[in-house]
Amino acid sequence: MIPAAPGFSAVVTGGGTSGHVLPALAIADALVEHGCDRAAIHYVGTRRGIETTLVPPTGYPATYLDVVGLQRSITTRNLAVTPKLVRSVR
C-alpha cells in the first residue's frame, strides 16, 4: 500500500455497537500503520453508543452526535429523529 500523502485526512464512523465501532477503528489503525498521522483521522459516532468507551483510549480525535436510529416499522419513536437530525446537521 502507498503511504499517506502529506495533508491526508480521514473520517471514520460506525456507531451504536462494537460490531460497528471495532471495524471502523481497525480501518483507522490500518491507515496509521501505512503512514497516516493519527491526529489526521477523525472518528464520528453517537453519544449513546459504545464508541464513547472504545474510542477515547485510541487517541483518535472524535465527535459524538446526539442521534437516534430510525425504526423499520411505522412508529411514534421515529418522531424523535426530526429534532435530533436538525441539531446534528447544525
C-alpha positions as CSV (number, residue, x, y, z in Angstrom):
1,M,0.0,0.0,0.0
2,I,1.2,3.5,-0.8
3,P,1.9,5.7,2.3
4,A,-0.5,8.5,3.1
5,A,0.3,11.7,1.3
6,P,1.1,14.9,3.2
7,G,-2.1,16.7,4.2
8,F,-4.1,13.4,4.1
9,S,-7.0,13.3,6.5
10,A,-9.9,10.8,7.0
11,V,-13.2,10.5,8.8
12,V,-14.2,7.0,10.1
13,T,-17.5,6.2,11.6
14,G,-19.6,3.3,12.8
15,G,-21.7,3.7,15.9
16,G,-24.0,2.1,18.4
17,T,-22.5,-1.3,18.8
18,S,-19.0,-2.7,19.0
19,G,-19.8,-4.7,15.8
20,H,-19.7,-1.3,14.0
21,V,-17.1,0.6,16.1
22,L,-14.3,-2.0,16.1
23,P,-14.2,-2.4,12.3
24,A,-14.0,1.4,11.9
25,L,-11.2,1.5,14.4
26,A,-9.4,-1.3,12.5
27,I,-9.5,0.8,9.4
28,A,-8.2,3.8,11.3
29,D,-5.4,1.7,12.7
30,A,-4.5,0.4,9.2
31,L,-4.3,4.0,8.0
32,V,-1.8,4.8,10.8
33,E,0.2,1.7,10.0
34,H,0.5,2.9,6.4
35,G,1.8,6.3,7.4
36,C,-1.2,8.4,8.1
37,D,-0.9,10.7,11.1
38,R,-3.2,9.6,14.0
39,A,-4.3,13.2,14.5
40,A,-5.5,13.3,10.9
41,I,-8.1,10.6,11.5
42,H,-11.3,11.8,13.0
43,Y,-13.9,9.4,14.4
44,V,-17.6,10.4,14.3
45,G,-20.1,8.4,16.4
46,T,-23.1,8.7,18.7
47,R,-23.3,10.0,22.2
48,R,-25.2,6.9,23.3
49,G,-23.1,4.2,21.8
50,I,-20.2,2.0,22.9
51,E,-17.9,4.2,20.9
52,T,-17.8,6.7,23.9
53,T,-15.9,4.0,25.8
54,L,-13.9,2.4,22.9
55,V,-12.6,5.4,21.0
56,P,-11.0,7.7,23.7
57,P,-8.2,5.2,24.6
58,T,-7.2,5.0,21.0
59,G,-6.2,8.7,20.8
60,Y,-8.2,9.5,17.7
61,P,-9.9,12.8,17.7
62,A,-13.7,12.2,18.0
63,T,-17.1,13.9,17.6
64,Y,-20.2,12.4,19.2
65,L,-23.6,13.3,17.8
66,D,-26.9,13.2,19.5
67,V,-28.8,10.9,17.1
68,V,-31.2,8.0,17.2
69,G,-31.9,5.3,14.6
70,L,-35.0,5.0,12.5
71,Q,-37.3,2.2,13.3
72,R,-38.1,0.0,10.4
73,S,-41.8,0.0,11.1
74,I,-44.1,3.0,11.4
75,T,-44.0,4.1,15.0
76,T,-44.1,7.3,17.0
77,R,-40.5,6.7,18.1
78,N,-39.5,7.9,14.6
79,L,-40.8,11.4,15.6
80,A,-37.8,11.8,17.8
81,V,-35.5,11.7,14.8
82,T,-36.5,15.0,13.3
83,P,-35.3,17.4,16.1
84,K,-32.1,15.4,16.5
85,L,-31.4,15.4,12.8
86,V,-31.8,19.2,12.7
87,R,-29.4,19.6,15.6
88,S,-26.9,17.2,14.1
89,V,-26.8,19.0,10.8
90,R,-26.2,22.3,12.5
